Amino acid sequence: MFSFRSVRGTTTNEHFRASSRHSNACCVAGTRTFAVFAENVEGTAEEKRAAALPHAPAAVLGVVCARGRMLTVLDPIALVGGEAHGWAKRLPCVIALRGDEQLALAAEKSRDAITIAAVDIQQSTKSEDDRLATVILGIARYGGEEITVLNVHQLFAAAVRRKERRRRRF
């Protein structure tokens, strides 16, 4: 059955440093907890079957239809440099993101939105892998857990980073 819950927030990625508090939508994938700013979330859909895309990078699980939109579903674990989670064809939960790229994150379950103070989000530092530093906005500790806050504006670029598509020339 399809259910779609709206999640709304009050801050944007651009105002990360200026704002004192951030509302975050959280989800669990594998053993990790991920969050994105709630204002970047359109809603959640449960029990969606992903249609696989041929020759897609490991972070792209496929496409799903949610509320009349076709969304490209990404594996958050593969995005942050881990091994692909090994998702089943039917995804337990999909977090639909706002934006022109029409992306969604796969999750085992979604959680209620939480509010985290900006000072409690430890900013990601530049490392030898700059791609990873751009996808992870920071790490927050909330309720005894470590939450990886993702930068939604860099998800697509991170998902297709290894795939270089070339046009055939005749």
KOLMIKOL-85254 format. One line per 3 residues: number of its first residue (from 1); their letters; for each residue x, y, z of N, C-alpha, C. Coordinates in pm, whole numbers. Layout:
# KOLMIKOL-85254
NUM = A = X Y Z X Y Z X Y Z  ...;
# end
This chain:
# KOLMIKOL-85254
1 = MFS = 85 -118 0 0 0 0 89 123 0  41 225 -65 118 347 -81 75 450 22  170 502 95 140 613 186 244 721 163;
4 = FRS = 203 843 173 293 954 144 273 1058 252  375 1082 332 367 1180 439 451 1300 402  398 1418 418 475 1539 392 561 1570 513;
7 = VRG = 682 1616 486 774 1657 591 820 1797 556  802 1890 643 840 2028 615 940 2076 720  1029 2167 680 1130 2222 770 1138 2372 754;
10 = TTT = 1241 2430 816 1249 2575 817 1382 2630 769  1478 2546 733 1609 2600 696 1652 2545 561  1756 2603 502 1811 2557 376 1959 2530 392;
13 = NEH = 2017 2456 297 2160 2429 301 2240 2558 293  2189 2657 216 2262 2782 200 2271 2859 331  2175 2840 420 2175 2912 546 2229 2827 661;
16 = FRA = 2306 2724 627 2355 2631 728 2431 2702 839  2522 2788 802 2604 2856 902 2527 2967 973  2434 3032 901 2362 3145 960 2253 3102 1058;
19 = SSR = 2192 2988 1033 2082 2944 1116 2136 2874 1241  2064 2891 1351 2109 2828 1474 2054 2687 1492  1942 2657 1428 1880 2524 1442 1839 2472 1306;
22 = HSN = 1845 2339 1290 1807 2274 1165 1709 2161 1194  1599 2161 1120 1505 2051 1127 1553 1948 1025  1568 1824 1068 1622 1718 983 1528 1600 977;
25 = ACC = 1509 1547 857 1435 1423 838 1538 1310 844  1513 1211 928 1609 1102 949 1558 971 891  1653 887 851 1620 754 803 1734 660 839;
28 = VAG = 1704 531 841 1802 429 875 1825 342 752  1952 322 720 1991 232 611 2109 150 662  2092 19 663 2198 -66 718 2214 -37 866;
31 = TRT = 2337 -16 907 2365 14 1048 2381 162 1073  2357 245 971 2380 388 982 2250 466 980  2254 583 1044 2142 675 1042 2182 797 960;
34 = FAV = 2096 836 866 2122 948 778 2015 1055 800  2050 1179 769 1954 1288 778 1976 1385 663  1869 1449 622 1875 1559 526 1789 1670 585;
37 = FAE = 1816 1794 547 1734 1904 597 1589 1877 556  1498 1890 650 1358 1855 627 1295 1936 514  1342 2055 491 1283 2134 382 1316 2077 245;
40 = NVE = 1415 1990 236 1451 1926 109 1376 1795 86  1287 1758 178 1214 1632 167 1071 1659 125  1030 1591 19 892 1601 -31 800 1511 51;
43 = GTA = 847 1393 88 768 1300 166 831 1163 166  759 1066 219 809 928 222 706 836 156  755 730 99 669 627 41 719 493 94;
46 = EEK = 626 406 127 664 276 183 636 165 83  720 61 92 703 -59 10 694 -27 -139  801 26 -194 805 59 -337 901 -37 -407;
49 = RAA = 859 -85 -523 942 -173 -604 1023 -87 -699  1155 -100 -693 1244 -22 -779 1268 -96 -910  1251 -26 -1020 1283 -81 -1152 1430 -53 -1179;
52 = ALP = 1506 -159 -1197 1651 -145 -1215 1683 -72 -1345  1792 3 -1343 1842 72 -1461 1967 0 -1510  1972 -40 -1637 2090 -111 -1686 2213 -21 -1685;
55 = HAP = 2325 -79 -1648 2455 -12 -1646 2460 107 -1550  2375 108 -1449 2374 216 -1351 2487 198 -1251  2539 307 -1196 2640 296 -1090 2584 225 -967;
58 = AAV = 2670 178 -880 2627 102 -762 2535 181 -671  2551 312 -666 2470 395 -577 2328 416 -629  2302 386 -757 2169 404 -815 2097 269 -811;
61 = LGV = 1990 262 -733 1916 137 -717 1812 117 -825  1764 224 -884 1661 215 -987 1567 333 -978  1449 317 -1037 1348 423 -1033 1220 368 -972;
64 = VCA = 1148 456 -904 1017 423 -847 920 535 -884  793 503 -882 690 604 -904 628 635 -769  630 763 -732 570 806 -607 495 936 -631;
67 = RGR = 367 932 -607 280 1049 -621 289 1111 -760  291 1026 -859 292 1072 -997 427 1118 -1048  533 1100 -972 667 1139 -1013 755 1016 -1022;
70 = MLT = 840 1013 -1123 940 907 -1133 1066 957 -1062  1110 882 -962 1224 922 -881 1337 822 -896  1459 872 -910 1578 787 -912 1617 762 -767;
73 = VLD = 1620 635 -728 1647 598 -589 1795 571 -571  1853 636 -470 1996 623 -440 2017 548 -310  2125 473 -304 2165 400 -184 2255 493 -101;
76 = PIA = 2209 540 16 2291 634 94 2422 574 143  2424 444 166 2547 379 213 2654 383 104  2615 352 -19 2710 356 -131 2754 501 -159;
79 = LVG = 2666 597 -135 2701 738 -159 2813 787 -70  2816 739 53 2917 787 148 3041 698 151  3055 616 49 3179 541 35 3176 398 85;
82 = GEA = 3063 354 137 3056 216 183 3019 122 70  3016 -4 100 2973 -104 3 2823 -89 -18  2774 -126 -135 2631 -124 -161 2561 -215 -60;
85 = HGW = 2447 -174 -14 2376 -244 95 2318 -378 53  2288 -398 -72 2225 -523 -115 2076 -520 -91  2011 -418 -139 1869 -398 -119 1787 -500 -198;
88 = AKR = 1672 -535 -145 1577 -620 -216 1510 -535 -324  1443 -601 -419 1373 -525 -524 1263 -437 -466  1198 -483 -360 1095 -402 -293 1161 -330 -177;
91 = LPC = 1168 -198 -189 1234 -116 -87 1138 -88 28  1182 -106 152 1093 -82 266 1044 63 276  1131 158 244 1096 298 257 1177 379 156;
94 = VIA = 1114 481 98 1181 570 4 1157 713 51  1263 790 67 1254 930 107 1263 1015 -19  1151 1073 -62 1147 1154 -184 1200 1293 -153;
97 = LRG = 1295 1338 -236 1357 1469 -217 1298 1571 -314  1298 1695 -274 1254 1804 -362 1365 1835 -461  1327 1896 -572 1428 1942 -666 1407 1889 -806;
100 = DEQ = 1477 1952 -899 1465 1918 -1040 1524 1782 -1074  1617 1732 -992 1683 1605 -1023 1593 1485 -995  1486 1503 -921 1389 1398 -888 1456 1275 -829;
103 = LAL = 1517 1296 -714 1590 1190 -645 1515 1144 -522  1551 1025 -476 1498 969 -352 1609 887 -287  1600 870 -157 1695 787 -82 1625 661 -36;
106 = AAE = 1691 548 -50 1637 421 1 1664 415 151  1571 357 224 1588 344 368 1514 220 416  1560 168 528 1489 57 589 1370 108 667;
109 = KSR = 1385 228 725 1273 294 792 1303 442 802  1196 521 805 1214 664 826 1179 695 971  1237 800 1018 1212 843 1155 1148 980 1155;
112 = DAI = 1100 1020 1269 1043 1153 1283 1152 1258 1264  1111 1376 1222 1205 1486 1206 1259 1527 1342  1386 1562 1345 1449 1609 1468 1509 1746 1443;
115 = TIA = 1527 1822 1549 1589 1953 1539 1725 1947 1605  1826 1987 1530 1964 1984 1580 2020 2125 1569  2088 2169 1673 2154 2300 1670 2271 2294 1572;
118 = AVD = 2293 2403 1501 2400 2409 1402 2536 2378 1464  2557 2420 1588 2686 2395 1653 2707 2248 1684  2598 2170 1687 2609 2027 1715 2638 1944 1590;
121 = IQQ = 2638 2007 1473 2671 1937 1349 2817 1965 1318  2898 1862 1336 3042 1875 1309 3062 1872 1159  3107 1984 1103 3121 1997 958 3223 1898 904;
124 = STK = 3191 1848 784 3280 1757 715 3405 1832 671  3521 1772 690 3645 1836 650 3692 1782 518  3767 1862 446 3823 1816 318 3924 1706 348;
127 = SED = 3912 1600 272 4002 1486 290 4068 1455 157  4137 1343 154 4196 1302 28 4086 1266 -73  3968 1237 -24 3855 1208 -110 3756 1324 -102;
130 = DRL = 3775 1426 -185 3692 1545 -180 3547 1515 -213  3520 1412 -293 3383 1375 -326 3305 1341 -201  3367 1266 -111 3301 1226 13 3274 1349 99;
133 = ATV = 3366 1442 100 3350 1563 181 3237 1650 129  3205 1645 1 3095 1727 -51 2960 1662 -30  2953 1529 -24 2826 1459 -1 2785 1467 145;
136 = ILG = 2881 1456 235 2851 1461 378 2864 1606 425  2751 1662 466 2751 1799 517 2813 1804 656  2790 1700 733 2847 1694 867 2796 1573 942;
139 = IAR = 2847 1557 1063 2806 1448 1151 2746 1510 1276  2628 1459 1315 2563 1508 1436 2547 1392 1533  2549 1425 1658 2523 1325 1761 2394 1366 1830;
142 = YGG = 2298 1274 1825 2165 1304 1879 2112 1179 1947  2073 1190 2072 2017 1075 2144 2112 957 2152  2242 983 2158 2341 876 2168 2378 812 2036;
145 = EEI = 2325 861 1923 2359 805 1793 2436 905 1710  2512 850 1617 2583 933 1520 2498 938 1394  2466 1060 1351 2380 1081 1235 2461 1151 1127;
148 = TVL = 2465 1092 1008 2535 1151 894 2437 1242 821  2467 1372 820 2383 1471 753 2433 1485 610  2344 1456 514 2381 1457 372 2350 1592 306;
151 = NVH = 2433 1628 211 2413 1749 131 2334 1708 6  2205 1737 1 2121 1690 -109 2161 1749 -244  2227 1861 -244 2267 1925 -369 2385 1853 -436;
154 = QLF = 2451 1762 -367 2564 1689 -422 2537 1541 -442  2415 1495 -413 2386 1351 -420 2398 1295 -561  2341 1362 -658 2345 1310 -795 2487 1302 -847;
157 = AAA = 2565 1406 -825 2705 1406 -870 2783 1293 -803  2756 1268 -677 2825 1160 -607 2781 1023 -658  2655 1010 -694 2603 881 -740 2663 840 -874;
160 = VRR = 2690 934 -960 2739 901 -1094 2887 932 -1110  2957 951 -1002 3098 993 -1005 3189 897 -1083  3163 768 -1076 3252 671 -1141 3214 645 -1286;
163 = KER = 3092 678 -1320 3044 651 -1455 3075 769 -1544  3152 745 -1646 3175 849 -1744 3108 803 -1872  3004 870 -1908 2927 830 -2026 2981 905 -2146;
166 = RRR = 3007 831 -2249 3058 893 -2372 2962 864 -2485  2952 959 -2571 2865 946 -2686 2938 876 -2798  2871 786 -2863 2931 720 -2977 2935 817 -3094;
169 = RF = 3047 823 -3159 3060 910 -3276 3076 826 -3399  3004 861 -3501 3008 785 -3626 3081 860 -3731;
# end
